[in-house]
Every structure is written in structure tokens, then in C-alpha cells.
């Protein structure tokens, strides 16, 4: 959010989630193992950052875009490898 010079409240509003949920996710408290695995993947994080850039520019981003990114990652890295 600092990259885009916006508050948690503004960022939460842009993506349509409650600010406390965003705060919880950012603080990394009690992160699930899957979320840790997802956030440690640089390829996935680049894709997420590209979507974040689009949102910050005011572009409309379909949740389908995000779902597709996560589904492809999970399939290639968790399901296919048998994790």
C-alpha cells in the first residue's frame, strides 16, 4: 500500500473487503500454511502485484482474474506435485 500511497482503508475499499480483514492478512498473524506457501512464490507474487497495479490505477479487475491466477498456481504447484 505504501507503494501506491494509500491507506489500508482505501486499499480495502478498492478490493471490496473489510479493512480489519486486510489488516489481519498484512500482519501475517496466524497465517495458514497454504498462504505462507503462496506468498513465498515469486512468480505468483509478480502476478498478484500486476493485478494490484491495475487496481491502484483505477482499473476494474474481475475476481475471475484472481481466481484464475490462484487456481493455476495451486494446480501446478500443489495438486500436480501431490503436495
LINSULWO-V888593 format. One line per field, one symbol per residue. psi: psi as a letter, one per 40 degrees, with the letter a starting at -180 (. if undefined). A space follows every 10 residues. Layout:
psi = ???
This chain:
psi = dddefiiddd ddddefiidd ddddddefhf iiddddddee hddddddddd ddddddeeih hidddddddd ddddddeddd ee.
